[in-house]
Structure formats: C-alpha cells, structure tokens
C-alpha cells in the first residue's frame, strides 16, 4: 500500500482555512480552495 507522507502546515495557513469557513464557506469548499482533500 502507498502511504502519503504527513504534511505540516504553518499557523498562518491554518488561520487562513479557519477564516475561509468563518467567512461563510463550508469546510469542504474551503478545503478544496486550499488544495486539501475534503475529508481533511
């Protein structure tokens, strides 16, 4: 089985994700916008 290595995200990147959701995006839409898989 292929394992994807863990990624580390900066505090600024995490803050941006939270801001997107607080601005009205769903968590899935914010994830897609930031290049994450929706389940993340």
Biopython code that builds the backbone (N, CA, C, O; Angstrom):
import numpy as np
from Bio.PDB.StructureBuilder import StructureBuilder

atoms = [
    (1, "UNK", "N", (0.845, -1.181, 0.000)),
    (1, "UNK", "CA", (0.000, 0.000, 0.000)),
    (1, "UNK", "C", (0.887, 1.240, 0.000)),
    (1, "UNK", "O", (1.918, 1.275, 0.672)),
    (2, "UNK", "N", (0.481, 2.250, -0.755)),
    (2, "UNK", "CA", (1.217, 3.501, -0.847)),
    (2, "UNK", "C", (0.770, 4.436, 0.266)),
    (2, "UNK", "O", (-0.424, 4.678, 0.440)),
    (3, "UNK", "N", (1.719, 4.954, 1.010)),
    (3, "UNK", "CA", (1.384, 5.869, 2.095)),
    (3, "UNK", "C", (1.851, 7.278, 1.742)),
    (3, "UNK", "O", (2.994, 7.484, 1.333)),
    (4, "UNK", "N", (0.958, 8.231, 1.905)),
    (4, "UNK", "CA", (1.284, 9.628, 1.650)),
    (4, "UNK", "C", (1.957, 10.180, 2.907)),
    (4, "UNK", "O", (1.439, 10.001, 4.010)),
    (5, "UNK", "N", (3.099, 10.846, 2.758)),
    (5, "UNK", "CA", (3.776, 11.386, 3.946)),
    (5, "UNK", "C", (2.948, 12.485, 4.606)),
    (5, "UNK", "O", (2.196, 13.201, 3.945)),
    (6, "UNK", "N", (3.103, 12.601, 5.914)),
    (6, "UNK", "CA", (2.411, 13.661, 6.644)),
    (6, "UNK", "C", (2.903, 15.016, 6.185)),
    (6, "UNK", "O", (4.090, 15.209, 5.924)),
    (7, "UNK", "N", (1.972, 15.955, 6.090)),
    (7, "UNK", "CA", (2.339, 17.309, 5.720)),
    (7, "UNK", "C", (2.202, 18.190, 6.939)),
    (7, "UNK", "O", (1.361, 17.955, 7.806)),
    (8, "UNK", "N", (3.031, 19.197, 6.993)),
    (8, "UNK", "CA", (2.930, 20.158, 8.083)),
    (8, "UNK", "C", (2.500, 21.493, 7.502)),
    (8, "UNK", "O", (2.986, 21.908, 6.449)),
    (9, "UNK", "N", (1.600, 22.152, 8.184)),
    (9, "UNK", "CA", (1.076, 23.425, 7.721)),
    (9, "UNK", "C", (1.432, 24.508, 8.724)),
    (9, "UNK", "O", (1.449, 24.279, 9.933)),
    (10, "UNK", "N", (1.713, 25.688, 8.201)),
    (10, "UNK", "CA", (2.060, 26.810, 9.069)),
    (10, "UNK", "C", (0.823, 27.296, 9.806)),
    (10, "UNK", "O", (-0.306, 27.017, 9.401)),
    (11, "UNK", "N", (1.046, 28.019, 10.884)),
    (11, "UNK", "CA", (-0.059, 28.600, 11.637)),
    (11, "UNK", "C", (-0.840, 29.570, 10.756)),
    (11, "UNK", "O", (-2.062, 29.662, 10.871)),
    (12, "UNK", "N", (-0.151, 30.290, 9.885)),
    (12, "UNK", "CA", (-0.824, 31.244, 9.003)),
    (12, "UNK", "C", (-1.754, 30.518, 8.035)),
    (12, "UNK", "O", (-2.859, 30.985, 7.759)),
    (13, "UNK", "N", (-1.307, 29.382, 7.524)),
    (13, "UNK", "CA", (-2.130, 28.605, 6.594)),
    (13, "UNK", "C", (-3.372, 28.081, 7.314)),
    (13, "UNK", "O", (-4.469, 28.107, 6.754)),
    (14, "UNK", "N", (-3.211, 27.613, 8.531)),
    (14, "UNK", "CA", (-4.345, 27.124, 9.306)),
    (14, "UNK", "C", (-5.315, 28.263, 9.613)),
    (14, "UNK", "O", (-6.530, 28.080, 9.551)),
    (15, "UNK", "N", (-4.784, 29.429, 9.942)),
    (15, "UNK", "CA", (-5.634, 30.594, 10.197)),
    (15, "UNK", "C", (-6.437, 30.961, 8.959)),
    (15, "UNK", "O", (-7.608, 31.327, 9.057)),
    (16, "UNK", "N", (-5.806, 30.863, 7.792)),
    (16, "UNK", "CA", (-6.486, 31.159, 6.537)),
    (16, "UNK", "C", (-7.649, 30.188, 6.328)),
    (16, "UNK", "O", (-8.727, 30.597, 5.897)),
    (17, "UNK", "N", (-7.440, 28.933, 6.626)),
    (17, "UNK", "CA", (-8.502, 27.935, 6.480)),
    (17, "UNK", "C", (-9.676, 28.271, 7.394)),
    (17, "UNK", "O", (-10.830, 28.213, 6.969)),
    (18, "UNK", "N", (-9.391, 28.616, 8.627)),
    (18, "UNK", "CA", (-10.450, 28.976, 9.581)),
    (18, "UNK", "C", (-11.176, 30.228, 9.120)),
    (18, "UNK", "O", (-12.399, 30.312, 9.225)),
    (19, "UNK", "N", (-10.427, 31.210, 8.607)),
    (19, "UNK", "CA", (-11.038, 32.444, 8.127)),
    (19, "UNK", "C", (-11.996, 32.166, 6.978)),
    (19, "UNK", "O", (-13.074, 32.756, 6.913)),
    (20, "UNK", "N", (-11.608, 31.269, 6.068)),
    (20, "UNK", "CA", (-12.477, 30.926, 4.940)),
    (20, "UNK", "C", (-13.819, 30.377, 5.433)),
    (20, "UNK", "O", (-14.873, 30.743, 4.914)),
    (21, "UNK", "N", (-13.771, 29.507, 6.428)),
    (21, "UNK", "CA", (-15.010, 28.924, 6.966)),
    (21, "UNK", "C", (-15.813, 29.988, 7.696)),
    (21, "UNK", "O", (-17.035, 30.048, 7.560)),
    (22, "UNK", "N", (-15.135, 30.828, 8.471)),
    (22, "UNK", "CA", (-15.840, 31.899, 9.183)),
    (22, "UNK", "C", (-16.468, 32.901, 8.222)),
    (22, "UNK", "O", (-17.452, 33.554, 8.569)),
    (23, "UNK", "N", (-15.912, 33.031, 7.019)),
    (23, "UNK", "CA", (-16.456, 33.940, 6.014)),
    (23, "UNK", "C", (-17.638, 33.333, 5.264)),
    (23, "UNK", "O", (-18.222, 33.986, 4.399)),
    (24, "UNK", "N", (-17.993, 32.099, 5.583)),
    (24, "UNK", "CA", (-19.195, 31.517, 5.009)),
    (24, "UNK", "C", (-19.008, 30.297, 4.123)),
    (24, "UNK", "O", (-19.996, 29.692, 3.708)),
    (25, "UNK", "N", (-17.778, 29.916, 3.822)),
    (25, "UNK", "CA", (-17.566, 28.708, 3.024)),
    (25, "UNK", "C", (-17.818, 27.480, 3.897)),
    (25, "UNK", "O", (-17.620, 27.517, 5.112)),
    (26, "UNK", "N", (-18.252, 26.407, 3.271)),
    (26, "UNK", "CA", (-18.323, 25.156, 4.009)),
    (26, "UNK", "C", (-16.902, 24.642, 4.208)),
    (26, "UNK", "O", (-15.975, 25.084, 3.529)),
    (27, "UNK", "N", (-16.735, 23.719, 5.128)),
    (27, "UNK", "CA", (-15.405, 23.160, 5.369)),
    (27, "UNK", "C", (-14.881, 22.468, 4.117)),
    (27, "UNK", "O", (-13.695, 22.567, 3.804)),
    (28, "UNK", "N", (-15.755, 21.769, 3.399)),
    (28, "UNK", "CA", (-15.349, 21.089, 2.171)),
    (28, "UNK", "C", (-14.913, 22.071, 1.092)),
    (28, "UNK", "O", (-13.920, 21.839, 0.402)),
    (29, "UNK", "N", (-15.657, 23.173, 0.946)),
    (29, "UNK", "CA", (-15.309, 24.172, -0.064)),
    (29, "UNK", "C", (-13.989, 24.850, 0.290)),
    (29, "UNK", "O", (-13.163, 25.098, -0.588)),
    (30, "UNK", "N", (-13.790, 25.147, 1.550)),
    (30, "UNK", "CA", (-12.533, 25.760, 1.979)),
    (30, "UNK", "C", (-11.371, 24.803, 1.735)),
    (30, "UNK", "O", (-10.300, 25.222, 1.297)),
    (31, "UNK", "N", (-11.581, 23.528, 2.015)),
    (31, "UNK", "CA", (-10.531, 22.528, 1.789)),
    (31, "UNK", "C", (-10.155, 22.469, 0.314)),
    (31, "UNK", "O", (-8.974, 22.481, -0.031)),
    (32, "UNK", "N", (-11.164, 22.405, -0.558)),
    (32, "UNK", "CA", (-10.884, 22.357, -1.999)),
    (32, "UNK", "C", (-10.141, 23.604, -2.449)),
    (32, "UNK", "O", (-9.204, 23.520, -3.242)),
    (33, "UNK", "N", (-10.555, 24.760, -1.948)),
    (33, "UNK", "CA", (-9.919, 26.024, -2.334)),
    (33, "UNK", "C", (-8.448, 26.048, -1.939)),
    (33, "UNK", "O", (-7.616, 26.618, -2.645)),
    (34, "UNK", "N", (-8.137, 25.430, -0.816)),
    (34, "UNK", "CA", (-6.765, 25.435, -0.302)),
    (34, "UNK", "C", (-5.950, 24.220, -0.768)),
    (34, "UNK", "O", (-4.783, 24.073, -0.403)),
    (35, "UNK", "N", (-6.564, 23.366, -1.562)),
    (35, "UNK", "CA", (-5.837, 22.222, -2.110)),
    (35, "UNK", "C", (-5.843, 21.003, -1.226)),
    (35, "UNK", "O", (-5.048, 20.088, -1.443)),
    (36, "UNK", "N", (-6.708, 20.956, -0.242)),
    (36, "UNK", "CA", (-6.835, 19.786, 0.617)),
    (36, "UNK", "C", (-7.911, 18.875, 0.083)),
    (36, "UNK", "O", (-8.754, 19.297, -0.708)),
    (37, "UNK", "N", (-7.888, 17.632, 0.509)),
    (37, "UNK", "CA", (-8.971, 16.702, 0.248)),
    (37, "UNK", "C", (-10.097, 17.088, 1.204)),
    (37, "UNK", "O", (-9.838, 17.474, 2.344)),
    (38, "UNK", "N", (-11.347, 16.985, 0.745)),
    (38, "UNK", "CA", (-12.482, 17.422, 1.558)),
    (38, "UNK", "C", (-12.512, 16.769, 2.934)),
    (38, "UNK", "O", (-12.856, 17.420, 3.921)),
    (39, "UNK", "N", (-12.159, 15.506, 3.008)),
    (39, "UNK", "CA", (-12.221, 14.788, 4.289)),
    (39, "UNK", "C", (-11.211, 15.325, 5.303)),
    (39, "UNK", "O", (-11.332, 15.059, 6.499)),
    (40, "UNK", "N", (-10.236, 16.064, 4.841)),
    (40, "UNK", "CA", (-9.237, 16.609, 5.761)),
    (40, "UNK", "C", (-9.892, 17.636, 6.633)),
    (40, "UNK", "O", (-9.236, 18.230, 7.488)),
]
sb = StructureBuilder()
sb.init_structure("model")
sb.init_model(0)
sb.init_chain("A")
sb.init_seg("    ")
for serial, (resi, resn, name, xyz) in enumerate(atoms, 1):
    if name == "N":
        sb.init_residue(resn, " ", resi, " ")
    sb.init_atom(name, np.array(xyz, "f"), 0.0, 1.0, " ", f" {name:<3s}", serial, name[0])
structure = sb.get_structure()
